[in-house]
Amino acid sequence: MNPSFDSKKHPHRRYNPLLDEWILVSPQRASRPWQGQTEATEKEHLPHHDPGCYLCAGNLRISGEKNPDYKGVYVFDNDFGSLMNEDVEISEDKTDFFSMQPERGINRVICFSENHSLTLPEMETEDIRKVIDVWQQQYEELGAEDFISHVQIFENKGKIMGCSNPHPHGQIWAQSSIPTIISKTQENLKAYFGKNGKSLLEDYLRQEIEAGERVVLENDGFVALVPFWASWPYETMIISKRKVENISRFSEMEKNALAEILKNLTTKYDNLFNVSFPYSSGIHQSPTDGEDHPEWHFHMHFYPPLLRSAKVKKFMVGYEMLAETQRDITPEQSAEVLRGRPLLHYKIQF
């Protein structure tokens, strides 16, 4: 007689409806998601202002431009952006195997604070709210450009995520095309909306709240949860409770609620292994291509690489690169661990 399936013990695949992809889950490889191996590393003792930092107020950037003596949030065009705001034409003939097209866009940097030593969880909630205000302004301003179809707001935190400057900052890439992952997500959101008359994430969030086991944080405006189909060990997603297509439509209450849940979630991350927790995070919202997008529902992804301690990282290699994404600990286990982390930021010893 075959044993009954147990998602906590038996390998299985989970479906991601946003990307129409599957992920392999192998819980038998890690029966315990966390065994107290904090192995905390001392946080680098950073000054309030670093004379050698090209993001600090009043300093020269690499381009030779000088930052103003700003306080709070500061935005500028990336001196070495991946996109160029230049309208060019291409004359090459396209074939089945050799096709290219010009890509026009604008890259910007957002300094979250003039204080070089801070990270997002160490900022006051009201100061995070000011960052959200700027995200909103930038989405509206860049999205109003005729040639911009998508505005990607994101943050890379920590050297392990390729962030070469510890100054608290994020980026915006606004471009003429809708990127591949956004396009794929939109296709699945649109199919679901067309069939059900509601957003996919609207129904998904309702069922997650009812289940409760993957919810990490909740307030009046948002829910932070470990997605059922999460790829990274402690991946989370913040979803707006109200079905809102993009950040420009948030109320004052919702912007305050987003600031609160961002601070609390990132604080829990830091408290997971008593380390300034690295991650890549970013907002997914409706494109700015001039079309109506009732299928979209605002959400924000957090992709942190740490697995069991400050020194143990999850790598997407081998099977993941050649076949399918795989994880060992289940999303339910990850959510349980994150829920147990305190909201008071851990004490840093120098």
C-alpha positions in Angstrom: 0.0 0.0 0.0 1.4 3.4 -1.0 1.9 5.9 1.8 -0.3 9.1 1.9 1.3 12.2 0.4 2.7 14.6 2.9 3.9 18.0 1.6 6.2 18.3 4.6 8.0 15.0 3.7 7.6 14.1 0.1 9.1 15.8 -3.0 6.5 17.6 -5.1 6.1 20.4 -7.6 4.2 23.6 -7.1 2.6 25.8 -9.8 3.3 29.6 -10.1 0.3 31.1 -11.9 2.0 34.5 -12.3 4.7 33.0 -14.6 3.0 29.8 -15.7 6.0 27.8 -14.3 6.6 24.9 -11.9 9.0 24.6 -9.0 10.4 21.4 -7.5 10.1 21.2 -3.6 12.3 18.7 -1.8 11.4 19.0 1.9 13.0 15.6 2.8 16.4 17.2 2.2 16.0 19.7 5.1 13.6 18.4 7.7 14.4 21.4 9.9 14.3 24.8 8.1 16.6 26.5 10.7 18.7 25.1 13.5 19.8 28.2 15.3 22.9 28.7 13.2 22.9 32.4 13.3 26.6 32.9 12.9 26.1 36.6 13.1 28.6 38.8 11.4 29.4 42.2 12.7 27.9 45.0 10.7 30.4 47.3 9.1 30.7 50.4 11.2 29.6 53.1 8.7 29.8 56.8 9.3 26.8 59.2 8.9 28.6 60.8 6.0 31.4 59.2 4.0 33.6 61.7 2.1 34.5 59.0 -0.4 30.9 58.0 -1.2 29.6 59.2 -4.5 26.0 59.0 -3.2 26.5 61.1 0.0 25.2 64.6 0.1 27.7 67.3 -1.2 30.1 64.7 -2.7 31.3 64.4 -6.3 29.9 61.5 -8.3 32.0 59.5 -10.6 30.8 61.6 -13.6 32.1 64.7 -12.0 28.6 66.0 -11.0 28.3 67.2 -7.5 25.4 66.1 -5.3 23.5 68.9 -3.5 23.5 69.0 0.3 20.3 67.0 0.3 18.3 65.8 3.3 16.0 62.8 3.0 15.3 61.3 -0.4 17.4 62.4 -3.5 16.9 61.3 -7.1 19.3 61.7 -10.0 19.8 60.2 -13.5 22.3 57.3 -13.3 25.6 58.5 -14.6 26.3 55.1 -16.2 22.8 53.7 -16.9 22.1 50.5 -18.8 19.7 52.4 -21.0 20.0 55.6 -23.1 17.4 58.2 -23.8 18.3 58.3 -27.5 15.9 57.6 -30.3 17.8 55.6 -32.9 16.8 53.5 -35.9 18.0 50.0 -36.9 18.1 48.9 -40.5 19.3 45.3 -40.2 17.0 42.6 -41.6 15.4 40.4 -39.0 15.6 36.6 -39.3 14.4 33.7 -37.2 17.7 33.6 -35.3 19.2 37.0 -35.6 16.8 39.7 -34.4 17.5 42.9 -32.5 15.7 46.1 -31.8 16.8 49.4 -30.2 15.8 49.9 -26.6 15.4 53.4 -25.3 15.0 54.3 -21.6 16.0 56.3 -18.5 17.9 55.0 -15.5 17.7 56.8 -12.1 19.1 56.3 -8.7 17.1 57.0 -5.5 19.0 57.7 -2.3 16.7 56.8 0.5 18.5 59.1 3.1 21.5 61.4 3.5 22.6 59.1 6.3 25.2 56.8 4.8 25.0 54.3 7.7 21.3 53.4 7.5 19.5 50.5 5.8 15.7 50.4 5.1 14.8 48.6 8.4 16.9 51.1 10.4 15.0 54.0 9.0 12.0 55.5 10.7 8.6 54.6 9.2 7.8 58.2 8.3 11.1 58.4 6.4 10.3 55.2 4.5 6.9 56.8 3.7 8.9 59.6 2.0 10.7 57.0 -0.2 7.3 55.7 -1.2 6.1 59.2 -2.1 9.1 59.5 -4.4 8.5 56.0 -5.9 5.0 57.3 -6.7 6.2 60.6 -8.2 8.8 58.8 -10.3 6.3 56.2 -11.6 4.0 59.0 -12.7 6.7 61.2 -14.1 8.5 58.6 -16.1 5.4 56.8 -17.1 4.0 60.0 -18.6 6.8 60.0 -21.2 5.4 58.9 -24.6 8.2 56.3 -25.2 8.1 54.7 -21.7 6.1 51.5 -21.5 7.4 50.1 -18.2 8.8 51.6 -15.0 10.8 49.1 -12.8 11.5 50.2 -9.2 13.9 48.0 -7.3 16.6 47.7 -4.7 19.7 45.5 -4.4 20.9 45.3 -0.8 24.2 43.8 0.2 27.5 43.0 -1.5 26.2 39.4 -2.1 23.5 40.9 -4.4 26.0 42.9 -6.4 25.5 46.2 -4.5 28.9 47.9 -4.5 27.8 50.9 -2.4 26.3 50.5 1.1 24.6 53.9 1.0 20.9 53.3 1.3 19.6 53.5 -2.3 17.5 51.9 -5.0 17.1 52.2 -8.7 14.5 52.8 -11.4 14.8 51.5 -15.0 12.2 53.0 -17.2 12.1 51.6 -20.8 10.4 51.6 -24.1 9.5 47.9 -24.1 7.7 45.7 -21.5 10.4 43.4 -20.1 10.1 39.6 -20.5 9.1 38.7 -16.9 6.5 41.6 -16.8 5.1 40.6 -20.2 4.8 37.0 -19.1 3.1 38.0 -15.8 0.8 40.3 -17.6 -0.2 37.5 -20.0 -1.2 35.2 -17.1 -3.0 38.0 -15.2 -4.9 39.0 -18.3 -6.0 35.4 -19.0 -7.3 35.0 -15.4 -9.0 38.4 -15.4 -10.7 37.6 -18.7 -12.0 34.3 -17.4 -13.0 35.4 -13.8 -13.6 39.1 -14.0 -11.2 39.6 -11.0 -7.5 39.9 -10.6 -5.6 36.7 -10.0 -3.9 38.1 -6.9 -7.2 39.3 -5.5 -8.4 35.7 -5.3 -5.0 34.3 -4.4 -4.7 36.8 -1.5 -8.1 35.9 -0.1 -7.2 32.3 0.0 -3.8 32.9 1.6 -5.4 35.0 4.3 -7.9 32.2 4.9 -5.1 29.6 5.1 -2.9 31.8 7.2 0.1 29.4 7.2 2.2 31.4 4.7 1.2 34.9 6.0 4.1 36.7 7.7 2.6 40.2 8.4 -0.7 41.9 7.8 -2.0 45.4 8.3 -4.9 47.5 7.1 -3.5 47.9 3.6 -1.1 45.0 2.8 -0.2 41.4 3.5 3.4 40.1 3.4 3.6 36.4 2.8 5.8 33.6 1.5 4.3 32.7 -1.9 3.0 29.1 -2.2 5.4 28.8 -5.2 8.4 30.7 -3.7 11.8 29.9 -5.2 14.2 31.4 -2.8 14.4 30.1 0.8 12.9 33.2 2.5 11.3 34.8 -0.5 8.3 37.0 0.3 5.7 39.0 -1.5 3.8 42.1 -0.4 0.3 42.4 -1.9 -2.1 45.3 -1.6 -5.4 44.3 0.0 -7.3 46.6 -2.3 -7.1 45.7 -5.9 -4.9 48.6 -7.1 -3.2 48.5 -10.5 -0.2 50.7 -9.5 1.4 52.9 -6.9 -0.1 56.1 -8.3 -3.5 55.1 -7.0 -2.6 54.5 -3.4 -4.4 56.5 -0.7 -2.6 58.2 2.1 -3.5 55.3 4.4 -2.1 52.8 2.0 1.2 54.6 1.6 1.5 54.7 5.4 0.6 51.0 5.6 3.2 50.1 2.9 5.9 52.0 4.8 5.0 50.1 8.0 5.0 46.7 6.5 8.3 47.4 4.6 10.0 48.4 7.9 8.6 45.4 9.7 9.4 42.8 7.0 12.9 44.0 6.5 13.4 44.1 10.3 12.3 40.5 10.5 14.8 39.7 7.8 17.7 41.3 9.7 16.6 39.4 12.9 16.5 36.1 11.0 20.3 35.6 11.3 21.2 38.7 13.2 22.8 40.2 10.1 22.1 43.1 7.7 20.1 40.8 5.4 20.8 41.0 1.7 18.1 40.8 -0.9 16.8 42.1 -4.3 13.4 43.6 -4.1 11.2 45.2 -6.6 7.7 46.4 -7.4 5.5 44.8 -10.0 2.6 47.0 -11.2 0.8 48.0 -14.4 2.8 49.1 -17.5 2.8 52.7 -18.6 2.1 51.9 -22.3 -1.1 54.0 -22.5 -3.3 50.9 -22.3 -5.8 50.1 -19.6 -4.7 47.2 -17.4 -7.5 46.1 -15.1 -5.8 42.7 -14.7 -2.9 44.2 -12.7 -2.7 44.1 -8.9 0.2 45.9 -7.1 2.7 43.5 -5.5 6.3 43.7 -4.4 8.8 40.8 -4.4 11.7 40.2 -2.0 14.3 37.7 -3.2 16.9 37.0 -0.4 19.6 34.4 -1.0 20.5 33.4 2.6 19.5 29.8 3.6 20.6 28.7 7.0 22.9 31.5 8.4 24.7 34.6 7.4 27.3 32.5 5.7 25.1 29.9 3.9 23.6 31.0 0.6 21.2 29.3 -1.8 22.7 29.0 -5.3 20.6 28.6 -8.4 22.9 26.2 -10.3 23.0 22.8 -11.9 19.5 21.5 -12.0 18.0 25.0 -11.5 19.8 26.4 -14.5 19.3 23.3 -16.7 15.8 22.0 -15.7 13.6 23.7 -13.1 13.9 25.9 -9.9 14.2 23.8 -6.8 14.0 24.4 -3.0 14.5 22.3 0.1 12.5 24.0 2.9 8.8 24.5 2.2 7.3 27.9 2.0 5.2 27.1 5.0 8.3 26.4 7.1 9.9 29.6 5.9 6.8 31.6 6.8 6.8 30.1 10.3 10.4 31.0 10.9 9.8 34.6 9.7 6.7 35.0 11.8 8.8 34.1 14.8 11.4 36.8 14.3 10.9 40.0 16.4 10.0 43.4 15.1 12.6 45.2 17.3 15.8 45.5 15.3 18.7 43.4 16.6 21.4 45.0 18.6 24.6 45.6 16.6 27.9 45.1 18.5 31.0 47.0 17.3 
